[in-house]
Amino acid sequence: MEIYLKSRDFKNWISVKNGPHIPMKLNDKNELIAKSEDEWDDEDFKKLTVDNKALNILLVSLDKTERCTSAHEVWKLLILTHEGTEQVKNSKLALLNRDYELFKIQPKESIKNLYNRLLDITNALLSLVKVF
């Protein structure tokens, strides 16, 4: 998904990674405050358009019941949905490590099935950034 966003427009990925653009200005006390919609300039509109394009690209990846207001929120939800929390990742990694360490041919198992099982384990480990 990251590569797809970058290929469409690299600004889409920056919007997802950094969060949505909020048009800001300095007030009399030199503090940053949000601009009202009638104060937005062309640059603000361009950045907001990029944000919404990125959000649109990601929304097609979600269940219709999900409600997110920015591409950054959608991205965090997709990561959580597909990769899980750190605790889930560690549990998966522990189970896969165990499978790898205890890996052996099963009775009457073909070499092809043995290879496919090993490939499944190593690919799952690679997806969790574990390399043997």
C-alpha positions as CSV (number, residue, x, y, z in Angstrom):
1,M,0.0,0.0,0.0
2,E,2.9,2.3,0.8
3,I,4.4,1.8,-2.6
4,Y,1.0,2.3,-4.3
5,L,0.5,5.6,-2.5
6,K,4.0,6.8,-3.5
7,S,3.4,5.8,-7.1
8,R,0.2,7.8,-7.3
9,D,1.8,10.9,-5.8
10,F,4.6,10.9,-3.3
11,K,2.7,13.7,-1.4
12,N,0.0,11.1,-0.7
13,W,2.5,9.0,1.3
14,I,3.8,12.1,3.2
15,S,0.2,13.0,4.1
16,V,-0.4,9.4,5.4
17,K,2.9,9.3,7.3
18,N,2.7,12.8,8.9
19,G,-1.0,13.2,9.3
20,P,-3.4,15.7,7.7
21,H,-2.5,19.3,6.9
22,I,-4.1,21.8,9.3
23,P,-3.9,25.4,7.9
24,M,-2.3,27.5,10.6
25,K,-1.3,31.1,11.1
26,L,0.4,33.2,13.7
27,N,-1.8,35.3,16.0
28,D,-0.9,38.6,17.7
29,K,1.0,36.8,20.4
30,N,3.1,34.8,17.9
31,E,1.2,31.6,18.7
32,L,0.1,29.2,15.9
33,I,-3.6,28.9,15.6
34,A,-5.9,27.3,13.0
35,K,-7.0,29.4,10.1
36,S,-10.7,29.8,9.4
37,E,-11.8,28.4,6.0
38,D,-12.1,31.8,4.5
39,E,-8.4,32.5,5.3
40,W,-7.1,29.4,3.4
41,D,-4.8,30.1,0.5
42,D,-4.0,28.2,-2.6
43,E,-1.2,26.2,-0.9
44,D,-3.6,25.2,1.9
45,F,-6.1,23.9,-0.7
46,K,-3.4,22.0,-2.5
47,K,-2.3,20.3,0.7
48,L,-5.9,19.5,1.8
49,T,-6.6,18.0,-1.7
50,V,-3.5,15.7,-1.3
51,D,-4.8,14.7,2.1
52,N,-8.2,13.8,0.8
53,K,-6.8,11.9,-2.2
54,A,-4.7,9.8,0.1
55,L,-7.7,9.3,2.4
56,N,-9.8,8.2,-0.6
57,I,-7.1,5.7,-1.8
58,L,-7.0,4.1,1.7
59,L,-10.7,4.1,2.4
60,V,-11.3,1.6,-0.4
61,S,-9.2,-0.8,1.7
62,L,-11.4,-0.7,4.7
63,D,-14.7,-2.2,5.8
64,K,-17.6,0.2,5.1
65,T,-18.3,0.4,8.9
66,E,-14.9,2.0,9.7
67,R,-15.0,5.7,10.2
68,C,-11.7,7.6,9.8
69,T,-11.3,11.3,9.1
70,S,-7.7,11.3,7.8
71,A,-5.4,9.1,5.8
72,H,-3.1,8.9,8.8
73,E,-5.9,7.4,10.9
74,V,-6.7,4.9,8.1
75,W,-3.0,3.9,7.9
76,K,-2.8,3.3,11.6
77,L,-6.0,1.2,11.5
78,L,-4.7,-0.9,8.6
79,I,-1.4,-1.5,10.4
80,L,-3.2,-2.6,13.5
81,T,-5.7,-4.8,11.5
82,H,-3.1,-6.5,9.3
83,E,0.0,-6.6,11.6
84,G,-1.6,-6.5,15.1
85,T,-0.3,-4.9,18.2
86,E,3.3,-5.4,19.4
87,Q,2.1,-8.1,21.8
88,V,0.3,-10.0,19.0
89,K,3.5,-9.7,16.8
90,N,5.6,-11.1,19.6
91,S,3.2,-14.0,20.2
92,K,3.1,-14.8,16.5
93,L,6.9,-14.6,16.4
94,A,7.3,-17.0,19.4
95,L,4.9,-19.5,17.8
96,L,6.7,-19.4,14.4
97,N,10.1,-19.6,16.1
98,R,8.9,-22.8,17.8
99,D,7.6,-24.2,14.6
100,Y,10.9,-23.4,12.9
101,E,13.0,-25.0,15.7
102,L,10.9,-28.1,15.8
103,F,10.6,-28.4,12.1
104,K,11.1,-32.0,10.7
105,I,9.6,-34.2,8.1
106,Q,6.3,-35.8,9.0
107,P,5.6,-39.5,8.4
108,K,4.8,-40.2,4.8
109,E,5.2,-36.5,3.9
110,S,6.4,-35.7,0.4
111,I,9.4,-33.4,-0.1
112,K,7.2,-30.9,-1.9
113,N,4.9,-30.7,1.1
114,L,7.9,-30.4,3.5
115,Y,9.3,-27.6,1.4
116,N,6.0,-25.8,1.2
117,R,5.6,-26.0,5.0
118,L,9.1,-24.6,5.5
119,L,8.4,-21.9,3.0
120,D,5.2,-20.9,4.8
121,I,7.1,-20.7,8.2
122,T,10.0,-18.7,6.8
123,N,7.7,-16.3,4.9
124,A,5.7,-15.7,8.0
125,L,8.9,-15.0,9.9
126,L,10.1,-12.6,7.2
127,S,6.8,-10.7,7.4
128,L,7.6,-10.2,11.1
129,V,11.1,-9.1,10.2
130,K,12.8,-12.2,11.5
131,V,15.5,-13.6,9.2
132,F,17.2,-16.9,9.5
